[in-house]
Amino acid sequence: MISESKRIVHEVSSVAEPLLDSRGMEMVETEFLSEKGRWILRVFIDREGGVTLDDCAGVSRELGDLIEAKNIIDYPYVLEVSSPGLNRPLKNERDFMRSIDKMVKVTMSQPINNRRNFTGRLADVREGIIHLSLDDTNVVELALEGIERARLKYEYNK
């Protein structure tokens, strides 16, 4: 049985995606969790060139109205809409394609050569496989389906 948090994330995602599409944006990630005794719904949005504070406020107003109209959450919660930030999560092949030549940190669900964590420059994405340059001579190939978590790694001096 699907948990209440997963149900809410799924339902919020299904109403948020058309709203964001109409504004030329995409949903990067949605999470619903309890922090310090209160429920928080976080929706991370982005678009080519980034999002502004006004974008976040507008989406928050409209999305809040949609959640209320569809009665998705019937108890008190806080809605936070923001950009994914510098360490943006990479969720699907499109995210990885946009991130070629950037530094990424990948955690695999199962170890590969006794390792689950890999950090390197994303060299390529082909047929469900990412090619990660660990250094000048070592490239590792990782299946997208085996990735548990992946994020951009901010480079301070690039």
N, C-alpha and C positions, 0 to 999 in steps of 0.2 A: 504494500500500500504506500502511496506517495505521501510524504510528510507534509504537514501544513505549510512549512516554509517553502518547500519545493513547489507546492500547488500555487502559492502566492507569487513566487518568482515566475512561474510559467504563465499565469494569467496576466500579470503585469506586463510581461514581455509581449504577449500577444496583443495587448492594447497599445503598448508603447511603440512597437515597430512601425505600424502605419502612420502614427503621429510623427515619428522621427523621419520616416521616408518623405513625408510631405514637406518637411523642412530641410531636406537635403542632408540629414544627419543619420548616424547609425548608433545602435545600442552596442556598447562594448561589453558591458557586464551588468548584471543585476544581482543584488543580494538582499536577503531579508533575515535579520538576526537581532538577538536581544543583547544590548550592551547596557551595563549599569542599571538594570531593571526596566529599561524601556525598549520598545521595538523600533528598529530603524530599517527603512527601505531605502537602499542606495541604488541609484541608477547612474551609470557612467555612460556619457554620450560623447560623440566626436564627429568631426567632419574634416574633409580636406582643408588644411590651413588652421584647424583648431576651432574651439567653441569659445564664446564670450560669456561673461557673467549674465548679460541680457538673454543670451540663448538658454542658459541654464534656468534662469528665472521664468522665462516663457514656457519652457517645457514642463517645469515643476507645476506651474498653475494649471496648464491644460491636462497634464497627466494626473494630478491630484483630483481634478474634476471627473475625469474618466474612471478612476479607481472608485470614487465615491458613487458615481452613477451606476456602475456595475456591481457595487457592493462586494468588492473583492476582499477588502479587509474591514472587519466589523468591530474592531477595537482600536484604542489609541496607538498611533505610531507616528514617527517623524519621517518625512520624505526628504531625501537629500539627492539632488541632481547635480552632477559635476563632471568635469573632464576626467579622463583616466590618469592624467598626470604624466610625468616623465618616464615612469617605469610601467608603461601601459601593458596590460596582459595581452597575450597573443592567443586567440581562441580557435581560429580556423585558418584554412589555407590562404584565404584572401589577406588576413592579417600578416601572415608570414611573407607573402609575396610583396606586400608594401614595405616590409622591414628588411629586405635584402640589403646587405652591406652594413647593417647595424649590429651592435653587440646585443646578444640575447643570453638569458639564463634559462635553461630548460631542466625540468625535473621529469624523469621518466617514471611510469607506474611500475615497471619492472627493471631490474638492473641490466645493463649491457656491459659486458666485460667487467663485472663486479662494481659498476658505477651507475648511480641514478642521476647525478647532477652534472651538467655540462654547461660551460660558459665559453662563448666564442662569437666570432663574426659570422652572421648568416650569409653563406655564399650562394645558395640556390635552393629552390623548392621545385621538385618535379615528381609527378605521379605519386603524391602522398608521402614523399620523403623529403626531409630537410637536410641540407648539407651544411654542417657547421665547422668552420675553420677554428680549431682550438689554438693553433699557433701557425707559424710559417710552413710547417711540413705536415701537420696532422689534421685531417678532415674526417669527421665522423658523420655517418648517415643515420638519421633517426626517423622512424616511422611516425607520422602525425598521429595515428591512432593509438600509439603507445605513450604519448605525452600526457602527463598528469597536470603539469602547470608550465607555462612559459611566459616570460616578461621581457620587455626591452630593458636593457641595462644602460642607464644614462652614462655618457662619456663626458667628463668635465672638460677635457682639453681638446675636443674634436671640433 
